Amino acid sequence: MDLPSNVSQMLISMESKKPKQFLKTKFGWKLEKRIRDAFDIRFGQRQATVQVTKMLGDLPARIPSFPERTFLDEALICFSHGAFRAATVMTWCLAFHHLCSYIIKNKLNEFNTRWQINFPSHHKNNVRVIVVVDDFGDHLKESEIIEIAKSASIISNDVAKILKEKLGKRNSAAHPSSVKIAQLQAEEFIDDLVNNVVLKLV
């Protein structure tokens, strides 16, 4: 396409239209929101972004737990508004709460038995047991829960590997640091946890 003969005049003209098409700020020229929204509708998003958004949007029908639905709603809001660090943290909350709920409902005896074997020092004064989901956070680190679940064959080695890797990324996202969480990283994080943990543990 040929360049406009006078770019400055073109921008000024677009700013003076009603409604405005461009806005002048101290950082430069910005597209007015309605124009941006029209472009989003017309040109859409990256296919991976569309898939992740749809996947999150379809999850509520498959997740009856109220706490998990809350985490999911917040993850979707964060992701759709470009808050990828927050979306990463909320998706971890969703997946980890799902793991803990799965253990409570299906594998509680196996978990409590293996806990005593793997971490006998936790039970020196008296034998501790997990009864409800909140007990996990009161007695164990997330990494310890993953290790016990793997050792008790509640989750596979592959699922444990995914959880350990994602826990490290969650820690980087949740704590103040120079690490940046971009859209592609958030998409991979969400896709992996949802498909290989949340939807596998049913």
RORORO-514345 format. One record per residue: y, z negated, x negated of N, C-alpha, C in turn; residue number from 0. Coordinates in Angstrom, 3 decimals, padded with zeros to 6 digits, always signed. Layout:
R      npy      npz      npx     capy     capz     capx      cpy      cpz      cpx   n
R        Y        Z        X        Y        Z        X        Y        Z        X NUM
...
//
This chain:
R      npy      npz      npx     capy     capz     capx      cpy      cpz      cpx   n
R -001.200 +000.000 -000.849 +000.000 +000.000 +000.000 +001.242 +000.000 -000.879   0
R +002.264 +000.741 -000.460 +003.521 +000.753 -001.200 +004.230 -000.588 -001.062   1
R +004.865 -001.002 -002.169 +005.666 -002.226 -002.105 +006.900 -001.984 -001.243   2
R +007.341 -003.009 -000.510 +008.604 -002.869 +000.233 +009.739 -002.595 -000.743   3
R +010.711 -001.853 -000.306 +011.824 -001.520 -001.197 +012.641 -002.753 -001.570   4
R +012.664 -003.743 -000.697 +013.434 -004.955 -000.967 +012.646 -006.158 -000.437   5
R +011.849 -006.772 -001.320 +010.979 -007.877 -000.906 +011.797 -009.060 -000.402   6
R +012.870 -009.390 -001.105 +013.698 -010.532 -000.706 +014.257 -010.343 +000.701   7
R +014.724 -009.154 +000.976 +015.295 -008.884 +002.290 +014.212 -008.942 +003.373   8
R +013.017 -008.481 +003.018 +011.910 -008.519 +003.969 +011.558 -009.964 +004.334   9
R +011.505 -010.859 +003.316 +011.189 -012.263 +003.565 +012.261 -012.926 +004.417  10
R +013.514 -012.631 +004.084 +014.623 -013.201 +004.861 +014.546 -012.736 +006.306  11
R +014.210 -011.473 +006.480 +014.102 -010.916 +007.826 +012.986 -011.591 +008.614  12
R +011.860 -011.860 +007.946 +010.728 -012.503 +008.617 +011.023 -013.963 +008.921  13
R +011.895 -014.572 +008.089 +012.273 -015.963 +008.346 +013.230 -016.054 +009.530  14
R +014.042 -015.014 +009.731 +015.046 -015.059 +010.785 +014.494 -014.670 +012.152  15
R +013.269 -014.188 +012.192 +012.677 -013.814 +013.477 +012.414 -015.059 +014.321  16
R +012.337 -014.841 +015.621 +012.024 -015.936 +016.534 +010.775 -015.565 +017.327  17
R +009.654 -016.284 +017.164 +009.481 -017.388 +016.214 +009.404 -016.887 +014.768  18
R +009.693 -017.766 +013.829 +009.702 -017.403 +012.415 +008.296 -017.012 +011.954  19
R +008.263 -016.067 +011.013 +006.988 -015.671 +010.425 +006.811 -016.273 +009.032  20
R +007.919 -016.485 +008.331 +007.890 -017.120 +007.018 +008.833 -018.316 +007.024  21
R +008.528 -019.311 +006.214 +009.376 -020.491 +006.064 +009.708 -020.658 +004.590  22
R +010.962 -020.889 +004.291 +011.371 -021.089 +002.908 +011.391 -022.578 +002.599  23
R +010.705 -022.984 +001.536 +010.666 -024.383 +001.110 +011.087 -024.458 -000.355  24
R +011.195 -025.671 -000.858 +011.582 -025.821 -002.267 +010.470 -025.346 -003.204  25
R +009.258 -025.162 -002.643 +008.134 -024.691 -003.455 +007.932 -023.180 -003.329  26
R +008.738 -022.524 -002.495 +008.594 -021.089 -002.309 +008.450 -020.744 -000.840  27
R +007.944 -019.555 -000.569 +007.785 -019.084 +000.795 +006.410 -019.457 +001.328  28
R +006.361 -019.863 +002.601 +005.099 -020.238 +003.248 +004.968 -019.477 +004.564  29
R +003.752 -019.062 +004.866 +003.492 -018.460 +006.171 +003.630 -019.514 +007.260  30
R +004.252 -019.153 +008.354 +004.345 -020.070 +009.494 +002.959 -020.286 +010.078  31
R +002.710 -021.477 +010.613 +001.359 -021.866 +011.017 +000.725 -020.895 +012.012  32
R +001.491 -020.443 +012.984 +000.909 -019.536 +013.980 +000.434 -018.230 +013.350  33
R +001.174 -017.777 +012.328 +000.763 -016.564 +011.622 -000.528 -016.822 +010.853  34
R -000.598 -017.981 +010.198 -001.825 -018.336 +009.454 -003.003 -018.443 +010.398  35
R -002.799 -019.089 +011.539 -003.890 -019.228 +012.506 -004.375 -017.863 +012.980  36
R -003.426 -016.948 +013.200 -003.797 -015.597 +013.641 -004.630 -014.889 +012.575  37
R -004.261 -015.084 +011.292 -005.040 -014.488 +010.208 -006.436 -015.092 +010.137  38
R -006.521 -016.426 +010.346 -007.833 -017.084 +010.326 -008.748 -016.510 +011.404  39
R -008.180 -016.317 +012.590 -008.973 -015.759 +013.694 -009.385 -014.326 +013.380  40
R -008.454 -013.571 +012.809 -008.716 -012.148 +012.555 -009.691 -011.928 +011.415  41
R -009.505 -012.672 +010.333 -010.298 -012.409 +009.136 -011.428 -013.415 +008.909  42
R -011.394 -014.521 +009.659 -012.500 -015.467 +009.603 -012.556 -016.247 +008.305  43
R -013.714 -016.876 +008.074 -013.938 -017.710 +006.904 -015.094 -017.142 +006.094  44
R -015.293 -017.695 +004.898 -016.470 -017.348 +004.112 -017.716 -017.642 +004.933  45
R -018.755 -016.829 +004.765 -019.964 -016.996 +005.557 -020.579 -018.375 +005.343  46
R -020.551 -018.852 +004.114 -021.127 -020.179 +003.838 -020.362 -021.263 +004.579  47
R -019.033 -021.116 +004.636 -018.219 -022.099 +005.353 -018.562 -022.094 +006.836  48
R -018.710 -020.902 +007.395 -019.070 -020.782 +008.805 -020.425 -021.449 +009.062  49
R -021.379 -021.241 +008.164 -022.718 -021.806 +008.337 -022.700 -023.324 +008.268  50
R -021.962 -023.872 +007.301 -021.893 -025.325 +007.160 -021.206 -025.943 +008.370  51
R -020.108 -025.335 +008.820 -019.400 -025.856 +009.989 -020.291 -025.824 +011.222  52
R -021.021 -024.725 +011.403 -021.926 -024.606 +012.547 -023.054 -025.619 +012.446  53
R -023.585 -025.798 +011.238 -024.677 -026.743 +011.033 -024.235 -028.162 +011.416  54
R -023.049 -028.542 +010.974 -022.537 -029.863 +011.326 -022.268 -029.969 +012.825  55
R -021.734 -028.895 +013.392 -021.439 -028.908 +014.820 -022.682 -028.979 +015.685  56
R -023.804 -028.438 +015.189 -025.053 -028.446 +015.954 -025.835 -029.750 +015.798  57
R -025.479 -030.542 +014.805 -026.245 -031.755 +014.529 -026.222 -032.811 +015.633  58
R -025.110 -033.022 +016.345 -025.081 -034.107 +017.332 -026.248 -034.091 +018.309  59
R -026.686 -032.920 +018.720 -027.797 -032.844 +019.667 -029.095 -033.348 +019.062  60
R -029.142 -033.393 +017.727 -030.376 -033.796 +017.047 -030.296 -035.210 +016.490  61
R -029.124 -035.853 +016.653 -028.931 -037.194 +016.104 -028.492 -038.135 +017.214  62
R -029.406 -038.927 +017.760 -029.054 -039.824 +018.863 -028.342 -041.098 +018.419  63
R -028.474 -041.455 +017.132 -027.911 -042.713 +016.646 -026.386 -042.697 +016.708  64
R -025.799 -043.731 +017.325 -024.339 -043.795 +017.444 -023.645 -043.889 +016.086  65
R -024.089 -044.776 +015.159 -023.410 -044.825 +013.856 -023.457 -043.490 +013.132  66
R -024.604 -042.807 +013.189 -024.723 -041.528 +012.503 -023.835 -040.469 +013.155  67
R -023.715 -040.519 +014.473 -022.829 -039.579 +015.164 -021.385 -039.803 +014.728  68
R -021.019 -041.064 +014.516 -019.658 -041.385 +014.067 -019.403 -040.801 +012.683  69
R -020.364 -041.008 +011.755 -020.237 -040.444 +010.411 -020.146 -038.924 +010.483  70
R -020.963 -038.323 +011.333 -020.986 -036.864 +011.482 -019.656 -036.341 +011.996  71
R -019.109 -036.974 +013.024 -017.823 -036.549 +013.580 -016.734 -036.575 +012.516  72
R -016.720 -037.632 +011.716 -015.693 -037.755 +010.682 -015.910 -036.737 +009.568  73
R -017.173 -036.485 +009.216 -017.469 -035.483 +008.186 -016.991 -034.111 +008.626  74
R -017.219 -033.780 +009.894 -016.815 -032.475 +010.418 -015.298 -032.337 +010.456  75
R -014.611 -033.387 +010.865 -013.148 -033.362 +010.881 -012.604 -033.160 +009.466  76
R -013.150 -033.916 +008.514 -012.695 -033.818 +007.120 -012.937 -032.419 +006.562  77
R -014.148 -031.890 +006.787 -014.500 -030.581 +006.232 -013.628 -029.478 +006.837  78
R -013.440 -029.513 +008.146 -012.687 -028.451 +008.813 -011.208 -028.480 +008.458  79
R -010.717 -029.617 +007.939 -009.303 -029.713 +007.555 -009.111 -029.666 +006.038  80
R -010.167 -029.304 +005.321 -010.034 -029.133 +003.881 -010.043 -030.414 +003.078  81
R -010.410 -031.534 +003.689 -010.499 -032.807 +002.963 -011.925 -032.931 +002.418  82
R -012.214 -032.184 +001.356 -013.593 -032.030 +000.901 -014.130 -033.286 +000.212  83
R -013.268 -034.039 -000.442 -013.716 -035.301 -001.043 -014.170 -036.263 +000.055  84
R -013.365 -036.374 +001.102 -013.710 -037.261 +002.212 -014.955 -036.770 +002.950  85
R -015.087 -035.445 +003.115 -016.263 -034.880 +003.777 -017.524 -035.205 +003.000  86
R -017.429 -035.191 +001.681 -018.561 -035.529 +000.822 -018.985 -036.981 +001.051  87
R -018.026 -037.878 +001.059 -018.329 -039.304 +001.252 -018.947 -039.553 +002.626  88
R -018.363 -038.943 +003.665 -018.864 -039.176 +005.019 -020.251 -038.569 +005.233  89
R -020.527 -037.440 +004.594 -021.861 -036.842 +004.717 -022.894 -037.715 +004.022  90
R -022.519 -038.330 +002.899 -023.442 -039.267 +002.249 -023.724 -040.446 +003.183  91
R -022.702 -040.986 +003.816 -022.897 -042.101 +004.752 -023.871 -041.711 +005.857  92
R -023.695 -040.495 +006.371 -024.584 -039.992 +007.420 -026.027 -039.927 +006.929  93
R -026.245 -039.294 +005.775 -027.605 -039.094 +005.270 -028.262 -040.415 +004.877  94
R -027.497 -041.305 +004.248 -028.101 -042.555 +003.784 -028.409 -043.486 +004.950  95
R -027.530 -043.517 +005.935 -027.808 -044.319 +007.127 -029.047 -043.773 +007.840  96
R -029.184 -042.453 +007.835 -030.354 -041.831 +008.454 -031.628 -042.255 +007.733  97
R -031.593 -042.266 +006.405 -032.754 -042.715 +005.625 -033.110 -044.159 +005.965  98
R -032.128 -045.036 +005.983 -032.379 -046.450 +006.274 -032.929 -046.636 +007.692  99
R -032.373 -045.900 +008.651 -032.867 -045.990 +010.030 -034.304 -045.494 +010.130 100
R -034.607 -044.432 +009.392 -035.969 -043.891 +009.380 -036.951 -044.934 +008.852 101
R -036.559 -045.621 +007.794 -037.426 -046.664 +007.230 -037.650 -047.776 +008.246 102
R -036.593 -048.235 +008.894 -036.707 -049.308 +009.887 -037.661 -048.907 +011.005 103
R -037.548 -047.692 +011.478 -038.340 -047.260 +012.632 -039.780 -046.916 +012.283 104
R -040.011 -046.412 +011.074 -041.318 -045.829 +010.775 -042.069 -046.424 +009.589 105
R -041.344 -046.988 +008.604 -042.012 -047.357 +007.358 -041.585 -048.732 +006.848 106
R -041.290 -049.644 +007.767 -040.721 -050.916 +007.348 -041.699 -051.761 +006.537 107
R -042.955 -051.860 +006.972 -043.948 -052.656 +006.238 -044.165 -052.103 +004.837 108
R -044.271 -050.776 +004.752 -044.467 -050.153 +003.448 -043.292 -050.435 +002.515 109
R -042.077 -050.380 +003.063 -040.892 -050.620 +002.242 -040.852 -052.065 +001.747 110
R -041.046 -053.024 +002.660 -040.975 -054.438 +002.274 -042.053 -054.804 +001.261 111
R -043.240 -054.248 +001.434 -044.328 -054.513 +000.481 -043.991 -053.967 -000.901 112
R -043.515 -052.749 -000.949 -043.199 -052.121 -002.232 -041.990 -052.775 -002.876 113
R -041.057 -053.278 -002.096 -039.885 -053.971 -002.643 -040.322 -055.158 -003.496 114
R -041.265 -055.923 -003.005 -041.743 -057.092 -003.758 -042.408 -056.675 -005.057 115
R -043.051 -055.524 -005.067 -043.724 -055.049 -006.280 -042.724 -054.490 -007.281 116
R -041.791 -053.687 -006.800 -040.840 -053.023 -007.706 -039.774 -053.960 -008.252 117
R -039.345 -054.918 -007.441 -038.263 -055.810 -007.839 -038.652 -057.268 -007.566 118
R -039.647 -057.793 -008.292 -040.089 -059.179 -008.047 -038.990 -060.209 -008.302 119
R -038.031 -059.871 -009.166 -036.958 -060.828 -009.461 -036.076 -061.089 -008.240 120
R -036.058 -060.148 -007.290 -035.281 -060.340 -006.061 -035.884 -061.426 -005.167 121
R -037.148 -061.786 -005.435 -037.882 -062.686 -004.536 -038.292 -063.983 -005.235 122
R -037.583 -064.371 -006.276 -037.983 -065.552 -007.056 -037.999 -066.816 -006.207 123
R -036.939 -067.060 -005.477 -036.847 -068.291 -004.696 -037.576 -068.194 -003.361 124
R -037.504 -067.043 -002.731 -038.227 -066.825 -001.476 -038.388 -065.331 -001.245 125
R -039.404 -064.977 -000.520 -039.675 -063.567 -000.249 -038.659 -063.046 +000.759 126
R -037.980 -062.007 +000.369 -037.005 -061.386 +001.258 -037.633 -060.189 +001.955 127
R -037.165 -059.919 +003.154 -037.639 -058.742 +003.881 -036.457 -058.068 +004.565 128
R -036.580 -056.776 +004.737 -035.614 -056.010 +005.507 -036.051 -056.039 +006.968 129
R -035.117 -056.324 +007.854 -035.431 -056.365 +009.283 -034.594 -055.338 +010.039 130
R -033.294 -055.291 +009.746 -032.388 -054.357 +010.414 -031.652 -053.541 +009.349 131
R -030.985 -052.475 +009.773 -030.332 -051.561 +008.838 -029.327 -052.286 +007.950 132
R -028.563 -053.216 +008.513 -027.539 -053.907 +007.725 -028.129 -054.717 +006.576 133
R -029.417 -055.078 +006.667 -030.053 -055.850 +005.591 -030.110 -055.064 +004.285 134
R -030.203 -053.749 +004.375 -030.278 -052.940 +003.157 -029.063 -053.183 +002.279 135
R -027.872 -053.076 +002.859 -026.646 -053.264 +002.102 -026.448 -054.684 +001.612 136
R -027.044 -055.649 +002.318 -026.889 -057.053 +001.925 -027.747 -057.411 +000.722 137
R -028.875 -056.714 +000.532 -029.840 -057.135 -000.488 -030.088 -056.129 -001.608 138
R -029.762 -054.861 -001.375 -030.164 -053.835 -002.330 -029.047 -052.828 -002.608 139
R -029.074 -052.275 -003.812 -028.195 -051.163 -004.154 -028.797 -049.887 -003.555 140
R -027.951 -048.907 -003.349 -028.449 -047.643 -002.800 -029.501 -047.022 -003.712 141
R -029.269 -047.072 -005.025 -030.237 -046.498 -005.968 -031.571 -047.229 -005.897 142
R -031.550 -048.536 -005.649 -032.796 -049.302 -005.533 -033.559 -048.924 -004.259 143
R -032.826 -048.697 -003.180 -033.461 -048.300 -001.916 -034.169 -046.959 -002.085 144
R -033.507 -046.035 -002.753 -034.116 -044.725 -003.002 -035.369 -044.878 -003.854 145
R -035.302 -045.710 -004.891 -036.445 -045.905 -005.783 -037.630 -046.528 -005.049 146
R -037.373 -047.525 -004.226 -038.449 -048.166 -003.464 -039.057 -047.182 -002.472 147
R -038.211 -046.437 -001.784 -038.706 -045.465 -000.800 -039.585 -044.408 -001.462 148
R -039.199 -043.972 -002.655 -040.012 -042.990 -003.374 -041.329 -043.612 -003.817 149
R -041.264 -044.814 -004.360 -042.458 -045.497 -004.858 -043.446 -045.789 -003.739 150
R -042.937 -046.050 -002.528 -043.796 -046.341 -001.379 -044.240 -045.078 -000.650 151
R -043.907 -043.915 -001.216 -044.247 -042.609 -000.618 -043.622 -042.414 +000.764 152
R -042.489 -043.070 +000.987 -041.737 -042.871 +002.230 -040.982 -041.549 +002.153 153
R -040.485 -041.241 +000.964 -039.860 -039.944 +000.711 -040.562 -039.310 -000.484 154
R -040.486 -038.001 -000.548 -041.125 -037.281 -001.649 -040.285 -037.381 -002.915 155
R -040.871 -036.995 -004.032 -040.125 -036.968 -005.282 -038.930 -036.026 -005.195 156
R -039.115 -034.907 -004.500 -038.022 -033.937 -004.375 -036.856 -034.509 -003.576 157
R -037.166 -035.194 -002.473 -036.105 -035.805 -001.665 -035.405 -036.898 -002.459 158
R -036.186 -037.692 -003.207 -035.591 -038.746 -004.033 -034.663 -038.150 -005.086 159
R -035.072 -037.027 -005.669 -034.256 -036.365 -006.678 -032.926 -035.895 -006.072 160
R -033.010 -035.321 -004.874 -031.797 -034.867 -004.184 -030.876 -036.055 -003.905 161
R -031.446 -037.141 -003.399 -030.636 -038.315 -003.068 -029.973 -038.918 -004.306 162
R -030.697 -038.989 -005.411 -030.123 -039.551 -006.632 -028.977 -038.682 -007.150 163
R -029.196 -037.379 -007.121 -028.138 -036.466 -007.574 -026.905 -036.580 -006.687 164
R -027.124 -036.601 -005.369 -026.003 -036.662 -004.431 -025.317 -038.023 -004.484 165
R -026.056 -039.076 -004.789 -025.440 -040.395 -004.936 -024.443 -040.378 -006.090 166
R -024.826 -039.730 -007.192 -023.910 -039.615 -008.322 -022.650 -038.859 -007.951 167
R -022.795 -037.770 -007.181 -021.633 -036.993 -006.754 -020.786 -037.775 -005.760 168
R -021.459 -038.529 -004.898 -020.708 -039.369 -003.960 -019.869 -040.388 -004.718 169
R -020.455 -040.995 -005.753 -019.724 -041.977 -006.541 -018.488 -041.353 -007.191 170
R -018.645 -040.121 -007.684 -017.502 -039.434 -008.293 -016.418 -039.151 -007.264 171
R -016.852 -038.808 -006.039 -015.890 -038.499 -004.984 -015.205 -039.741 -004.452 172
R -015.948 -040.858 -004.386 -015.430 -042.060 -003.730 -014.522 -042.898 -004.622 173
R -014.689 -042.786 -005.934 -013.902 -043.622 -006.835 -012.753 -042.828 -007.432 174
R -011.610 -043.480 -007.674 -010.469 -042.782 -008.258 -010.853 -042.141 -009.590 175
R -010.655 -040.838 -009.699 -010.992 -040.115 -010.921 -010.297 -038.771 -010.892 176
R -010.386 -038.058 -012.009 -009.793 -036.725 -012.100 -010.747 -035.647 -011.596 177
R -011.952 -036.051 -011.169 -012.928 -035.089 -010.675 -012.431 -034.483 -009.367 178
R -012.450 -033.157 -009.290 -012.015 -032.473 -008.084 -013.225 -032.001 -007.284 179
R -013.161 -032.172 -005.979 -014.216 -031.709 -005.084 -013.674 -030.491 -004.342 180
R -014.144 -029.313 -004.729 -013.681 -028.084 -004.106 -014.565 -027.731 -002.914 181
R -014.160 -026.703 -002.191 -014.881 -026.309 -000.979 -016.333 -025.947 -001.270 182
R -016.571 -025.175 -002.315 -017.936 -024.752 -002.633 -018.834 -025.948 -002.943 183
R -018.291 -026.920 -003.669 -019.065 -028.121 -003.991 -019.394 -028.905 -002.727 184
R -018.416 -029.028 -001.839 -018.647 -029.761 -000.593 -019.687 -029.058 +000.271 185
R -019.618 -027.733 +000.330 -020.582 -026.979 +001.126 -022.007 -027.194 +000.614 186
R -022.178 -027.116 -000.697 -023.516 -027.313 -001.289 -024.011 -028.729 -001.041 187
R -023.128 -029.712 -001.182 -023.470 -031.123 -000.985 -023.942 -031.346 +000.448 188
R -023.162 -030.856 +001.403 -023.479 -031.048 +002.819 -024.762 -030.329 +003.194 189
R -024.879 -029.077 +002.780 -026.055 -028.277 +003.123 -027.333 -028.932 +002.602 190
R -027.311 -029.385 +001.370 -028.499 -029.975 +000.756 -028.906 -031.266 +001.461 191
R -027.952 -032.156 +001.717 -028.277 -033.433 +002.350 -028.735 -033.264 +003.795 192
R -028.052 -032.403 +004.530 -028.407 -032.233 +005.944 -029.780 -031.595 +006.084 193
R -030.001 -030.487 +005.360 -031.254 -029.746 +005.535 -032.459 -030.414 +004.874 194
R -032.232 -031.088 +003.746 -033.363 -031.619 +002.993 -033.570 -033.119 +003.123 195
R -032.663 -033.796 +003.821 -032.847 -035.225 +004.065 -032.766 -035.534 +005.557 196
R -031.611 -035.273 +006.165 -031.408 -035.644 +007.563 -032.423 -034.970 +008.475 197
R -032.594 -033.663 +008.331 -033.475 -032.929 +009.222 -034.953 -033.011 +008.834 198
R -035.218 -033.531 +007.629 -036.619 -033.674 +007.208 -037.197 -035.013 +007.658 199
R -036.352 -036.045 +007.695 -036.836 -037.383 +008.044 -036.682 -037.596 +009.551 200
R -037.676 -037.175 +010.302 -037.637 -037.309 +011.754 -038.927 -037.956 +012.245 201
//
